[in-house]
């Protein structure tokens, strides 16, 4: 229905003069990675992804803080704070999973994902900015697609697609992407 979660809040944008935020999802059964996405998977073949019990840990917050400070100084999450981190990410809602990405024993990324009856809903991913060549954001989405497939979940919800926003338009690289228009899921062409 187009709702998202941020911490303990469930919301859906409703702006009178703007309809730019469009809910989007990937149908797992028909997704096929592009060559670029296949390369991202190969670059990260050495990673181990494991579920974390929780992310309320100083080392994980430090990773989040570095990520926000180096990648999102122009966003509304800057400057990061422990309170913001806890409110936004550590409050489990339903079946929330924290997936850690590791090189050997070193944690380099975390994906926060809600599991719904028929889908994964990607909440947020953050990672070591020094590992930018790995394309960890792309890898996290690709991993979630495969994990949803393994769990027989038909969809991965990616939040809102905003065509004219560089930071949100990347979602159109994953095909087929379905968007919610007038309460109907349509395939983006």
C-alpha positions as CSV (number, residue, x, y, z in Angstrom):
1,X,0.0,0.0,0.0
2,X,3.1,2.2,-0.2
3,X,3.8,2.7,3.5
4,X,7.4,2.7,4.9
5,X,8.9,2.5,8.3
6,X,11.3,4.9,10.0
7,X,12.1,3.7,13.5
8,X,8.7,3.2,15.3
9,X,6.8,5.2,12.7
10,X,4.8,4.0,9.7
11,X,4.3,6.7,7.0
12,X,3.4,7.4,3.5
13,X,4.2,10.8,1.9
14,X,1.2,12.9,1.0
15,X,2.2,16.2,-0.5
16,X,-0.6,18.3,-2.2
17,X,1.7,19.7,-4.9
18,X,4.1,16.8,-5.4
19,X,3.7,13.1,-6.2
20,X,7.4,12.4,-6.7
21,X,7.8,9.7,-4.0
22,X,6.6,6.5,-5.6
23,X,6.7,3.2,-3.7
24,X,8.7,0.5,-5.6
25,X,9.4,-3.2,-5.3
26,X,11.2,-5.9,-7.1
27,X,9.5,-9.2,-8.0
28,X,12.1,-11.7,-7.0
29,X,11.1,-14.5,-9.4
30,X,11.7,-12.4,-12.5
31,X,14.7,-10.4,-11.4
32,X,17.9,-10.9,-13.4
33,X,21.1,-9.1,-12.5
34,X,22.7,-6.9,-15.1
35,X,26.4,-7.3,-16.1
36,X,27.3,-4.5,-13.7
37,X,25.4,-6.1,-10.9
38,X,27.0,-9.5,-11.6
39,X,30.4,-7.7,-11.3
40,X,29.4,-6.3,-7.9
41,X,28.5,-9.9,-6.8
42,X,31.9,-11.2,-8.0
43,X,33.8,-8.3,-6.3
44,X,32.1,-9.3,-3.0
45,X,32.4,-13.1,-3.4
46,X,34.8,-13.1,-0.4
47,X,32.2,-11.5,1.9
48,X,30.4,-13.4,4.6
49,X,26.9,-12.2,5.4
50,X,25.5,-13.2,8.8
51,X,22.6,-12.1,10.9
52,X,23.5,-10.0,13.9
53,X,21.5,-10.2,17.1
54,X,21.2,-6.4,17.3
55,X,23.2,-3.4,16.1
56,X,23.2,-1.4,19.4
57,X,27.0,-1.7,19.8
58,X,29.7,1.0,19.8
59,X,31.6,-0.5,16.9
60,X,28.5,-0.7,14.7
61,X,27.5,2.9,15.6
62,X,31.0,4.0,14.7
63,X,30.6,2.5,11.3
64,X,27.2,4.2,10.8
65,X,28.7,7.5,12.0
66,X,31.6,7.3,9.5
67,X,29.2,6.4,6.7
68,X,26.9,9.4,7.4
69,X,29.8,11.8,7.9
70,X,31.5,10.8,4.7
71,X,28.6,9.9,2.4
72,X,25.6,12.0,3.5
73,X,26.8,15.4,4.7
74,X,24.1,17.0,2.6
75,X,21.2,14.9,4.0
76,X,18.9,15.3,6.9
77,X,20.6,12.6,8.9
78,X,23.7,14.7,9.2
79,X,25.2,15.1,11.7
80,X,24.7,11.6,13.0
81,X,23.9,11.0,16.7
82,X,23.6,8.0,18.9
83,X,20.0,8.9,19.7
84,X,19.1,9.2,16.0
85,X,20.8,5.9,15.2
86,X,18.9,4.1,18.0
87,X,15.6,5.7,17.1
88,X,15.9,5.1,13.3
89,X,17.5,1.7,13.2
90,X,17.7,-0.3,16.4
91,X,14.0,-0.4,17.1
92,X,12.8,-3.8,15.8
93,X,9.4,-3.7,14.2
94,X,7.8,-7.0,13.6
95,X,10.5,-9.3,12.2
96,X,13.5,-7.0,11.8
97,X,16.8,-8.5,10.7
98,X,20.2,-7.0,10.9
99,X,22.5,-8.5,8.3
100,X,26.2,-7.9,8.8
101,X,28.7,-8.0,5.9
102,X,32.1,-9.2,6.9
103,X,35.6,-9.6,5.4
104,X,36.9,-12.4,7.6
105,X,36.1,-11.1,11.1
106,X,35.9,-7.4,10.1
107,X,32.4,-5.9,9.8
108,X,32.2,-3.6,6.8
109,X,28.5,-3.1,6.3
110,X,25.1,-3.6,7.8
111,X,21.7,-3.9,6.1
112,X,18.5,-3.4,8.2
113,X,15.6,-5.3,6.7
114,X,12.0,-5.9,7.8
115,X,10.5,-9.3,6.9
116,X,6.9,-9.1,5.9
117,X,4.6,-12.0,5.1
118,X,5.3,-11.7,1.4
119,X,8.5,-9.6,1.2
120,X,11.6,-8.1,2.5
121,X,11.4,-4.4,3.1
122,X,14.8,-2.7,2.8
123,X,15.0,-0.2,5.7
124,X,18.6,1.1,5.5
125,X,22.1,0.0,4.6
126,X,25.4,1.6,5.8
127,X,29.0,0.5,5.2
128,X,32.7,1.4,5.5
129,X,33.2,4.3,3.1
130,X,36.8,3.1,2.4
131,X,35.2,0.0,0.7
132,X,33.5,2.1,-2.0
133,X,35.0,0.0,-4.8
134,X,33.0,-3.0,-3.7
135,X,29.6,-1.3,-4.4
136,X,28.3,-2.5,-1.1
137,X,25.0,-0.7,-1.5
138,X,24.4,-2.7,-4.7
139,X,25.6,-5.9,-3.1
140,X,23.2,-5.4,-0.2
141,X,20.2,-5.2,-2.5
142,X,21.4,-8.1,-4.6
143,X,22.0,-10.2,-1.5
144,X,18.5,-9.3,-0.1
145,X,17.0,-10.4,-3.4
146,X,18.7,-13.8,-3.2
147,X,17.8,-14.2,0.5
148,X,14.2,-13.4,-0.3
149,X,14.3,-16.0,-3.0
150,X,15.7,-18.5,-0.6
151,X,12.9,-17.8,1.9
152,X,10.2,-18.0,-0.8
153,X,9.3,-14.3,-0.4
154,X,8.1,-12.9,-3.7
155,X,9.1,-9.3,-3.3
156,X,11.8,-6.9,-2.1
157,X,10.5,-3.5,-1.3
158,X,13.1,-0.7,-1.9
159,X,11.1,2.2,-0.5
160,X,10.4,5.2,-2.6
161,X,11.7,5.8,-6.1
162,X,12.1,9.4,-7.0
163,X,12.9,9.8,-10.7
164,X,14.6,13.2,-10.5
165,X,16.6,12.6,-7.4
166,X,20.0,11.1,-8.0
167,X,20.2,9.5,-4.6
168,X,16.8,7.7,-5.1
169,X,16.9,7.1,-8.8
170,X,19.4,4.2,-8.5
171,X,16.5,1.9,-7.8
172,X,15.5,2.0,-11.5
173,X,18.7,0.0,-12.2
174,X,17.0,-3.1,-10.8
175,X,14.6,-4.6,-13.2
176,X,11.8,-5.4,-13.5
177,X,10.9,-2.6,-11.0
178,X,7.3,-2.3,-10.0
179,X,5.9,1.1,-8.9
180,X,2.6,1.8,-7.1
181,X,0.5,4.2,-9.2
182,X,-3.1,4.9,-8.2
183,X,-3.1,1.8,-5.9
184,X,-2.0,-0.5,-8.7
185,X,1.5,-2.1,-9.1
186,X,2.8,-1.4,-12.6
187,X,6.1,-2.4,-14.2
188,X,8.4,0.6,-14.8
189,X,9.4,0.7,-18.4
